[in-house]
Amino acid sequence: MVFAVFSLKKKKYLAFFISFFIFSSFLMKTTNFQFANSMGYLMLIPIICFVLILSNFKNYKNELSILVIFTAYNMGEFFKIVLLL
């Protein structure tokens, strides 16, 4: 959540979306939210945001390392749901 606030302060909204989805996914799974598994389908949004960041990576050079880790988690959650079907 700290990275989400940092991204909003720096006006880097794509990085904010990625970190927000990480935080919300973790929070929903921790609290045993009823529809936490359906959150996996929404993990496609941060993956698309990351592709957009890679197309303009010079503006996100400082945040790129943490965004790669976040996107790897997002991809894991997305593929976990997709492969179960």
SEDREN-872239 format. One line per field, with one value per residue: residue number from 0; x, y negated, z negated of N, C-alpha, C in turn. Coordinates in steps of 0.02 Angstrom, whole numbers, plus 50000, padded with zeros to 5 digits. Each point is the difference from the previous one (the first is absolute). Layout:
<pts>
k: c(NUM  ...) $
n_x: c(X  ...) $
n_y: c(Y  ...) $
n_z: c(Z  ...) $
ca_x: c(X  ...) $
ca_y: c(Y  ...) $
ca_z: c(Z  ...) $
c_x: c(X  ...) $
c_y: c(Y  ...) $
c_z: c(Z  ...) $
</pts>
This chain:
<pts>
k: c(0  1  2  3  4  5  6  7  8  9  10  11  12  13  14  15  16  17  18  19  20  21  22  23  24  25  26  27  28  29  30  31  32  33  34  35  36  37  38  39  40  41  42  43  44  45  46  47  48  49  50  51  52  53  54  55  56  57  58  59  60  61  62  63  64  65  66  67  68  69  70  71  72  73  74  75  76  77  78  79  80  81  82  83  84) $
n_x: c(50041  50058  50012  49939  50011  50059  49968  49951  50046  50031  49934  50016  49947  50038  50052  49959  49975  50062  50024  49950  50008  50065  49992  49956  50040  50054  49969  49975  50059  50027  49951  50021  50010  49934  50013  50043  49974  49943  50035  50012  49937  49993  50039  49957  49966  50029  49986  49942  49991  50025  49961  49953  50018  50003  49944  49998  50048  50019  49935  50005  50057  49983  49939  50038  50047  49968  49992  50061  50018  49969  50026  50055  49985  49987  50053  50031  49970  50015  50060  50001  49965  50038  50052  49963  49987) $
n_y: c(50059  50006  50051  50019  49983  50031  50048  49995  49996  50049  50009  50059  49989  50018  49973  49949  50009  50009  49951  49965  50029  49991  49939  49986  50030  49974  49942  50011  50023  49949  49962  50046  49949  49998  49943  50021  50058  49966  49979  50065  49996  49962  50051  50006  49959  50022  50057  49977  49977  50059  50027  49960  50020  50062  49978  49977  50046  49952  49991  50066  49972  49955  50005  50009  49999  49956  49965  50021  49990  49941  49989  50024  49967  49946  50014  50011  49947  49966  50027  49988  49946  49978  50026  49974  49959) $
n_z: c(50000  49971  50041  49984  49938  50002  50032  49956  49951  50033  49994  49976  50037  50050  49970  49991  50062  50019  49962  50024  50058  49991  49976  50047  50043  49973  49997  50061  50016  49969  50021  50043  50042  50006  50032  49956  50016  50001  49949  50009  50020  49946  49988  50048  49961  49944  50030  50019  49938  49983  50047  49978  49940  50023  50028  49938  49999  50040  50002  50003  50017  49955  50025  50052  49954  49963  50056  50014  49937  50000  50060  49975  49945  50035  50036  49944  49974  50054  50006  49935  50013  50050  49969  49951  50049) $
ca_x: c(49959  50046  50020  49942  50000  50057  49985  49952  50034  50042  49954  50012  49937  50005  50032  49950  49952  50033  50008  49934  49972  50038  49977  49931  50000  50026  49952  49942  50018  50014  49937  49956  49944  49964  50015  50072  50026  49982  50047  50052  49985  50016  50073  50019  50007  50069  50046  49995  50034  50072  50019  50002  50059  50059  50005  50027  50033  50047  49967  49990  50063  50014  49951  49994  50017  49944  49943  50011  49981  49927  49968  50010  49948  49936  49997  49989  49930  49958  50008  49973  49928  49987  50018  49953  49939) $
ca_y: c(49941  49943  49986  49970  49930  49970  49993  49945  49937  49985  49998  50057  50035  50070  50034  50002  50054  50065  50011  50003  50067  50045  49991  50023  50073  50026  49985  50043  50069  50003  49996  50053  49970  50052  50000  49987  50036  49964  49944  50022  49977  49929  49992  49984  49927  49980  50027  49952  49939  50011  49997  49928  49972  50021  49962  49934  50018  49948  49961  50043  50035  50011  50045  50059  50062  50022  50014  50067  50047  49996  50029  50073  50023  49993  50053  50063  50002  50006  50066  50049  50002  50022  50070  50041  50010) $
ca_z: c(50000  49998  50069  50033  49980  50033  50071  50007  49987  50059  50057  50044  49988  50019  49943  49947  50013  49988  49928  49969  50011  49956  49932  49993  50005  49937  49947  50008  49983  49929  49963  50026  50036  50035  50071  50009  50059  50062  50007  50046  50068  50003  50002  50068  50004  49986  50051  50056  49978  50003  50070  50017  49967  50038  50062  49982  49937  49977  49948  49942  49990  49929  49972  50042  49965  49958  50044  50028  49948  49993  50059  49996  49955  50037  50051  49963  49980  50060  50030  49953  50012  50069  50008  49964  50041) $
c_x: c(50044  50021  49942  49995  50057  49986  49949  50033  50042  49959  50016  49943  50001  50033  49952  49951  50031  50005  49933  49969  50037  49972  49929  49994  50024  49950  49939  50015  50013  49936  49949  49937  49969  50019  50074  50028  49982  50044  50057  49988  50017  50075  50025  50011  50071  50051  49999  50034  50076  50026  50004  50061  50063  50007  50029  50040  50048  49969  49992  50064  50013  49953  49997  50014  49943  49939  50007  49978  49924  49965  50010  49948  49932  49992  49988  49928  49954  50004  49974  49925  49986  50014  49954  49937  50012) $
c_y: c(49937  49981  49968  49925  49962  49987  49944  49933  49979  49996  50053  50049  50073  50041  50005  50057  50068  50013  50004  50070  50052  49996  50026  50076  50032  49991  50046  50073  50008  50000  50053  49972  50052  50005  49986  50036  49966  49939  50018  49977  49926  49987  49988  49925  49978  50026  49954  49935  50008  49999  49927  49966  50020  49963  49930  50007  49946  49957  50039  50037  50016  50052  50067  50066  50026  50017  50069  50053  50002  50034  50076  50030  49998  50056  50068  50008  50011  50070  50055  50008  50029  50074  50047  50015  50049) $
c_z: c(50000  50071  50039  49983  50033  50074  50013  49990  50060  50065  50053  49990  50020  49945  49941  50011  49985  49925  49964  50009  49958  49928  49991  50005  49935  49943  50005  49982  49925  49959  50022  50031  50046  50074  50014  50061  50065  50010  50048  50071  50008  50001  50071  50009  49982  50050  50061  49982  50004  50071  50023  49969  50039  50066  49988  49936  49975  49945  49935  49982  49926  49970  50035  49963  49957  50042  50033  49949  49991  50059  50002  49953  50035  50051  49967  49979  50060  50029  49954  50011  50069  50008  49961  50041  50053) $
</pts>
